[in-house]
Amino acid sequence: MRELFVPRKTGFRVLDPTKAVIIRDQRGIVFYSTADMVPRVTWFNLPAGRYQVEQGGIVSTQYPRKYK
């Protein structure tokens, strides 16, 4: 697993939407998963915190994604 520190609300882009993204919080509990989503998302936000990326490739973006 890859450690991920998010200092403030941050947007992320999924590198390969055909593969599920699974992110766990610092306690090891699944915080975010695209495994059951159809179609899978390509952008999402995470709040500040420490995470572990269990599966999937993501990169941070310059700004958080805005939703209506």
C-alpha positions as CSV (number, residue, x, y, z in Angstrom):
1,M,0.0,0.0,0.0
2,R,1.1,3.5,-0.7
3,E,0.9,6.2,2.0
4,L,-0.9,9.4,1.1
5,F,-0.9,12.6,3.1
6,V,-3.6,15.2,2.1
7,P,-2.9,18.6,3.9
8,R,-6.2,20.1,2.8
9,K,-9.2,19.3,0.6
10,T,-7.6,18.1,-2.7
11,G,-8.9,16.9,-6.0
12,F,-7.6,13.7,-7.6
13,R,-7.7,12.3,-11.1
14,V,-7.9,8.5,-11.7
15,L,-5.2,7.4,-14.1
16,D,-7.0,4.2,-15.3
17,P,-10.8,4.3,-14.8
18,T,-11.0,0.6,-15.8
19,K,-9.3,-0.3,-12.6
20,A,-10.9,0.2,-9.2
21,V,-9.5,2.7,-6.7
22,I,-9.5,1.7,-3.1
23,I,-8.4,4.1,-0.4
24,R,-8.2,3.3,3.3
25,D,-8.1,5.8,6.2
26,Q,-5.4,5.8,8.9
27,R,-7.3,3.1,10.8
28,G,-7.3,0.7,7.9
29,I,-11.1,1.1,7.1
30,V,-12.1,1.6,3.5
31,F,-12.7,5.3,3.1
32,Y,-13.3,5.5,-0.7
33,S,-13.8,2.8,-3.3
34,T,-14.8,2.8,-6.9
35,A,-15.0,-1.1,-7.1
36,D,-18.8,-1.2,-7.2
37,M,-19.3,2.0,-9.3
38,V,-20.5,1.7,-12.9
39,P,-19.4,3.7,-14.7
40,R,-16.3,4.4,-12.5
41,V,-15.4,8.0,-11.7
42,T,-12.4,9.8,-13.2
43,W,-12.2,12.7,-10.7
44,F,-12.9,12.9,-6.9
45,N,-12.0,14.9,-3.8
46,L,-10.5,13.8,-0.5
47,P,-10.6,15.8,2.7
48,A,-7.5,16.5,4.7
49,G,-6.0,13.4,6.4
50,R,-3.7,10.4,6.1
51,Y,-4.7,7.6,3.8
52,Q,-3.3,4.4,2.3
53,V,-3.9,3.7,-1.4
54,E,-4.5,0.0,-1.6
55,Q,-5.3,-0.2,-5.3
56,G,-5.5,2.0,-8.3
57,G,-3.5,4.9,-9.7
58,I,-4.3,8.5,-8.8
59,V,-2.6,11.9,-9.2
60,S,-3.5,15.1,-7.3
61,T,-4.9,18.1,-9.2
62,Q,-4.2,21.8,-8.7
63,Y,-7.7,22.5,-7.4
64,P,-10.5,20.4,-5.8
65,R,-13.3,19.3,-8.1
66,K,-16.4,21.5,-7.9
67,Y,-19.8,19.8,-7.8
68,K,-23.2,21.3,-7.9
